Amino acid sequence: MALAGMVAKLPAALDRQLQRDAGLTHFEYQVLVGLSRAPERTLRMSELANFTGGQLPRLSQVATRMERRGWLTRRPDPTDGRYTLASLTDEGTAKLEVSAPGHVAAVRGLIFDSLSPTQVRQMTQIAQRIAQTAGSDEFR
């Protein structure tokens, strides 16, 4: 029950912080992060959906909003027209740079500040194991 409570409450707390301080949802923030880490700040939409843990239809709706704000652009993949590429714009990079410090502080305050270094290592190992198991075909 403790894990279920954390899984329910932590994303909501992070979403509230980002909406209050940066005018972003946590999902939009993840989109910006995913694109910022990609070569040439560009990913196929399917890869971006995988990174964010979102479904492609939801990502498409969010990408449309983010395009209107000037944070990303989309275009057909020139190597395979069946795919769409999303690219982070300079405005999107600036939005991420302004938003990240407050978000990092919130993550530290909500998670890491109350844990010892040993607990952080243990939590990392446990989270990696759960993510690996949850991503296996056994649970799909």
C-alpha positions in Angstrom: 0.0 0.0 0.0 2.9 2.3 0.7 4.2 1.9 -2.9 0.7 2.4 -4.3 0.3 5.6 -2.3 3.7 6.9 -3.5 2.9 6.0 -7.1 -0.4 7.9 -6.9 0.8 11.0 -5.0 4.3 11.7 -6.3 3.3 12.4 -10.0 0.4 14.6 -8.8 2.8 16.6 -6.5 5.3 17.0 -9.4 2.6 18.0 -11.8 1.2 20.6 -9.4 4.7 22.1 -8.9 5.4 22.4 -12.6 2.0 23.8 -13.4 2.2 26.4 -10.6 5.8 27.4 -11.2 6.3 26.9 -15.0 2.9 26.6 -16.6 3.8 23.0 -17.7 2.3 19.6 -17.0 4.7 16.9 -15.9 4.1 15.1 -19.2 5.0 18.3 -21.2 8.2 18.6 -19.1 9.1 15.0 -19.9 8.6 15.7 -23.6 11.0 18.7 -23.3 13.5 16.5 -21.4 13.3 13.7 -23.9 13.9 15.9 -26.9 16.7 17.8 -25.1 18.6 14.6 -24.6 18.2 13.3 -28.2 20.8 13.8 -30.9 20.0 17.1 -32.7 17.2 17.5 -30.2 15.0 15.3 -32.4 13.2 12.0 -31.9 10.6 10.0 -33.7 7.2 10.5 -32.1 7.1 6.8 -31.3 10.4 7.0 -29.5 9.3 10.0 -27.6 6.1 8.3 -26.6 8.2 5.4 -25.3 10.5 7.8 -23.3 7.6 9.6 -21.7 5.6 6.4 -21.0 2.7 7.9 -22.9 0.5 6.6 -25.7 1.0 8.0 -29.1 -2.5 9.7 -29.4 -1.9 11.5 -26.1 1.6 12.6 -27.2 0.2 13.9 -30.5 -2.4 16.0 -28.6 0.3 17.4 -26.3 2.7 18.0 -29.2 0.0 20.0 -31.0 -0.3 22.3 -27.9 3.5 22.5 -27.6 3.8 23.4 -31.3 1.4 26.3 -30.9 3.6 27.6 -28.0 6.6 27.3 -30.2 8.4 24.7 -28.1 8.7 21.9 -30.7 8.1 21.3 -34.4 7.0 18.1 -36.2 7.8 16.9 -39.7 7.8 13.6 -41.7 10.9 11.5 -41.2 12.9 11.9 -44.4 14.3 8.3 -44.1 10.9 6.7 -43.6 7.7 8.7 -44.3 5.7 6.4 -42.0 7.2 8.2 -39.0 7.0 11.7 -37.7 10.0 13.5 -36.2 9.6 15.9 -33.2 12.3 18.5 -32.7 12.9 20.8 -29.8 13.0 24.5 -30.7 15.2 27.1 -29.2 12.1 28.4 -27.4 11.5 24.9 -26.0 15.0 24.7 -24.8 14.7 28.0 -23.1 11.4 26.9 -21.4 13.1 23.7 -20.1 16.1 25.7 -18.8 13.8 28.1 -16.9 11.6 25.2 -15.6 14.3 22.7 -14.6 15.7 24.4 -11.4 12.4 24.5 -9.7 11.5 21.0 -10.7 14.8 19.6 -9.6 14.4 21.4 -6.2 10.9 19.8 -5.9 12.2 16.4 -6.7 15.0 16.8 -4.1 12.6 18.0 -1.5 9.9 15.4 -2.1 12.3 12.4 -2.5 16.0 12.7 -1.9 16.4 15.2 1.1 14.8 12.7 3.5 16.9 9.7 2.4 20.4 8.6 3.3 22.9 7.9 0.6 22.4 4.2 1.2 18.6 4.6 0.9 19.0 6.5 -2.4 21.2 3.6 -3.8 18.7 1.0 -2.6 15.8 3.0 -4.1 17.6 3.3 -7.4 18.2 -0.4 -7.6 14.6 -1.2 -6.6 13.2 1.3 -9.1 15.3 -0.1 -11.9 14.2 -3.6 -11.1 10.5 -2.7 -11.0 10.8 -0.7 -14.2 12.5 -3.6 -15.9 9.9 -6.1 -14.8 7.0 -3.7 -15.6 8.5 -3.3 -19.1 8.7 -7.0 -19.8 6.3 -8.7 -22.1 5.1 -10.8 -19.1 3.0 -7.9 -17.8 1.7 -6.5 -21.1 
